[in-house]
Amino acid sequence: MYAVDAGHHYAQTEVSTVTPARLVLLMYDAVLAAVEIARTALTSERPDLGVVSQQLTRAQQLVTELEVALDHERGGQIAASLQGLYDYARRRLVDANLSKDPGPLDEVTRIIGDLREAWASSVVGMDHPS
């Protein structure tokens, strides 16, 4: 029990002390982790549909948080494009959860993975200005 509490405390401390840019990166990582856990649970010899549903719902919530955090005034067309990608990814997560089909998860992994990679490059540039 203590190890779980300590791990939870560490994660909360990490989230509360990171920059907003790094928080987005952590959220992308969390989406990808939830999708991978769901995929593994879904494609195992004995699928655990409870885990699948829980993790895909978590991924949907995280994508919704990413979408809500968009600043359309400052972000302009980029924010609008991201909103479209987040909306599509969330719909595919719902499709996968309802159909228990891992196919849509490949799309979500590609979309969020590409966004994560681009964002990570951007964050590194922000953390270490020339």
C-alpha positions, 0 to 999 in steps of 0.5 A: 500500500505504501509503495502505491501511495508513494508512487501516487504522491510522486506523480502528483508532485511531478505534475504540479511542478512541471511547466504547462508545455511539459504537462502536455507531453505528460498527457500525450504519454498518458494517452499512449500508455492507456491505449497500449494497456487497452490494446494488450488487454483486448488482444490477449488470449483472454481479453479483459474487457473491464480493463479495456473499457477503463483504459479507453475511457481514461484515454478519452478523458485525457484527449478531452482535457487536451482539447479543452486546454487549447487556446483558440485566441492565441493558437489560431489555425494550429489550435483549430487543427489540433481540435480536429485531431483530438476530436477524431482521436476521441471518436476512434477511442469510443469506436474501439471501446464500443466495438472491442476492435483494436483497429481504431487504436492504431490510428489513435496511437499514430495521431497522438504519437506524431503529436507527441513527437512534434510537441517533444521537439518543441518543448526541448527548444523551449527549455533550452533556447539558443 
